[in-house]
């Protein structure tokens, strides 16, 4: 497996995932107690949208680039506004990955552990996070390493699970990882991203989360549709599971969906669903 997120950085799935990530972290910041973020499949931290990999797919043009006319401020939901501010800090041709976005929202007392299994990617991530004193990268298999990191000393925090889904058993591994993590850190927040290419996989993952004792679960789906003129088999839908979602996050994400729906669709308005099913 040799996945490189550089080909997909800033696409519609990144936009939705990262707005939700920002929303959750803003909620965590509202309490004085420190928190920890653990990113199990972190990538390299920042991506060159003007580089060869991004240019080959052009996916950012149907994602973050479609939001160029949105101005952060009081007219936008807080999570979307903060997300845009963070992303634009790095310039128009660089896109921050999940660990770098999370790092921008850490307070001095909060911590970030970013895990990446590909040595070259982790080396780039380490350089990217070098200026953040309370953030560390680790070169390891996120599936294997997570158990040793739970529960975090702060007893508050977010675990982001966002693997490449290249292996045939990836959905099953995510479900097993989630079950293990919940036993060790039941009160933690979990954000699980997954591509939707098979409804069976999507339904099975949600079912496993429920079967593992998860009662408080928010499910978000973004479906941007397929352009009939497009002969490429590109991802057109992705989902997010939030376990133990913060109070009010569902309403905020519905407001975000109203805006992003009109921006991210391929040939039509994108379909978003935000529910507790």
N, C-alpha and C positions, 0 to 999 in steps of 0.2 A: 504494500500500500504506500503510495507516494503522493498523497493529496497536497495540493498547493492552493491556498485560498486566494492567492494573488489573481487568479483567473476570475474570481467571483466577487471580489471586494467591492462594496458599495452597491451591490445589486438590491432588488426589492426586498429580498429576504433579510439582508443585512440591515436595511433601513428599519424594517418592522421590529426585528430582534433587538436592535440597539435602542430604539425609542422605548421599548418595554424595559430593557435593562436600566436605562436612565431613570425611568419612572419608579422602578423598585428601589434604586439606590437613593433617590430623593426622599422616598418614604422612610427608609432606614435612617437617613440623616436627621429626621425630625425628632428623634429621641437622643438624649445626651449620651447614652451608653454607647461604647465603641462597638463596631461590627467588623466582620472579616468577609472578604470575597474570595472564593476559590473558583478559578476558571480551569476546568479539567482538560480542555483542548484549545489552548490559547492562540496558536499561530505565532506570527512574527511581530505582531503589535501594530505595525503601520504598513500601508501598501501604496505603491506608486500607480496612480490611475492613468498616468501618461506613459507607463511602461509597456513593454511588448506583451506581457501576459494579459493585462487588462484590455489592451487594444485588440487583442485577438478575439475576445468574446464580446466586448462592448457592453457588458452587463451593467456597468455603472451608469451608462447613458439612460437606462430604463429604471434606475434606482435613485441614488443620491442626486444625480444631475437634474432630475426632474423637479427637484425641490428648490432650485436656484432662486425662484421668485418668492419664496416664503421668507418672511422677515421675523426673526425672534422677537417676542414681545408679548404684551398682555392679550393680544387677540388670538394667540395660539395656546393650546393646552400646555401646562408647565413642562411636561416631559418632552414634548416635541420641540418647544422653544429651547430648552436646555440642551437637547441633542444637537440641534442646529448650531448653537453657539460653540459647542465642543468640537464638532466636526470642522467648522470653518476656521477654528484656531490654527489648523494645520495647513491651510491653503487649499486652492481649488483642485489640485492634482494629487493630493495625498489623503488617504482615508484611514482613520484609526480603527484598529480592531477592538474587540471586546475588552482586553486587558488595559489598553491605553485609555479607552473611554472610562472604564471603571476607575482608573488611577486619577482622572481629573476630578472625581467626586469624593475621593477619600479625604477625611479630615486627618489631622496629625495623629489622632489616637486610633484610627482605623487601619486595617491591614489588607493586603492583596497577595495571594499566592497564585501564580499563573503557571500552569503545567503544559509543556509541549514536548512531544516525543521525538520529533525530527531534529537532530543535533544542529543543523544549519539554521533552521527556523528559530530554535530556542536561543542560539547565539545572537541572532538579530533581535529577538525579544529582550534578551538581557541588556543589550546596548540601548534599546528603546526605553527601558524602564530604569536605566542607571541613574537618572536624575530624580527618581521618586524614592525617597528613603524608606518608606513603609510598604514598598512593593518588591516582591522577589519572584524570579522565574526559577523553574526547576525542569531539568531535562529528564522526563520520565513518562511512563505509560499512565495516562490519567485514570484509566480504569483501576490499575493496580495501586496507584498512589493515594487515591482519595480516602481509603479506609484509615490510613495513618494520620490523616488531617482532621478527622472528626471524632468527637465534637471539638470545635475551635475553642481556644481559651476564653474568648469573649462571650461565648454562648449565644451570640446573635450573628446572623449573617446570611449570605446568599451563596449557593452553589450553582454555577452555570455549567450545564452539560451540553456541549455542542460539538459532537464528533463529526467526522467527514461522511459517515454512512456509505462507505465504499465496500465494506465487508458484508457478506450475505447475512451474517448473524448480528449485525450492528444493533438493530432494534432490540433483540433479545438481551444483548450485553447492556444496553442502556437501562432496560427494565430491571435487570439484576443489580446493576449499580445503584439505581434509585432505591430499590428495596433495602439493600445493605445500608445505604446512607441514612434512610429514614429511621432505621433501627438505632443507629448511633447518634443521630441528631434530629430528633422528631420535630423540634420546634423551628428548625431552620427553614429558610425560603429556598425553593429549588426552581430554577428556570431551565426548561429542557426544550431545545430547538430540534425540529426534525423536518426533512423534506417530505412532501406528500406526492408520491408517485404511485402508491398503492393504498387505497382506503383500508385494506385489511391490516396493513402494518400500523397505520394511524390508529385505527380502532383498537388493535391489540395492545398498543402502548398505553393508551388511555385506560383500557381494561385492567392491565397489569398494575397501573398506578392506583386504581380503585381497589383492586384485590389486595394490594399491599397495605391497606388500612388508611389510604388517603381519602379523607372526606372533604377537605377544603381545597378544591382544585378549580382553577380558571383555565379555560381552553380558548386560545386565539388562533384563528385561521385566516390567512391572506391568500386569496386566489386572484392572480392578475390576468388570467386567461392566456390563450395562445393566439398569436397573430396568424391568420390564415396564409399570409404571404411568407411566413417563416418556415423554411424547410429543416430547421435544426430542432432536435429533441431537447428543448431547454426546460428547466424547472419553471413551473407556472404556479405552484402552490406550496406553501410551507405552514407549519404549525408550531405553536408554543404551548407548553404546559407550565403553569405556575402553581406550585404546591405551597400552601399556606400564604396565599396572596395578601398583600397589605390591604387594609380597609380603604376603599375608594378607588383602587387601581382599575377595577372593571369599568367604572363610569368614565374615568379619564381615558382609557384605551378606546372606548366607544367614540369619544369625542375626537381622538386622534384618527380613528378609522374613517370618520366622516370627511376629514381633510385628505388623508392619503388615498382614499378610494378613488377620488377624482384625478389623482396625480400618477398613480402607478399602473393603471390598467393598460393592457395591450389590446387596442381596438375597442375597448369598452371600459366602463367604470369597474375598478377592481372590487371583488366581493370580499367583505370582511365579516367575520363572526366573532363575537366575544361572549362566551357563555360559561356556565358552571356545570355543564353536563359532562 
